[in-house]
Amino acid sequence: MALLVVHGAPSAEEGAIVGKRVKASMAIAIELSDHQAQALSEAASRLQVPEAELAAAAVRDLLAHQSADFDAAAQRVLEKNQELYRRLA
């Protein structure tokens, strides 16, 4: 198992204030299998970028291009479990 830590821009405490907004970020740790870590390493090497940069770019891309299928599936799950969520609240 490999552990990859991905850092974004400075945290809210360290962040830059843009207008009246604070530019915040997040650091995450991702556990990868040895096979996944090797694939990430090879792809980063091919693209000549650090592994953490490649992983962060992949997450940003995923978030920017969420598929309509994912959104529809998430909506179905939320609707299906709406009564359960209401009772748990």
Secondary structure, 3 states (H helix, E strand, C coil): CEEEEEECCCCCCCCCEECCEECCCCEEEEEECHHHHHHHHHHHHHHCCCHHHHHHHHHHHHHHCCCHHHHHHHHHHHHHCHHHHHHHC
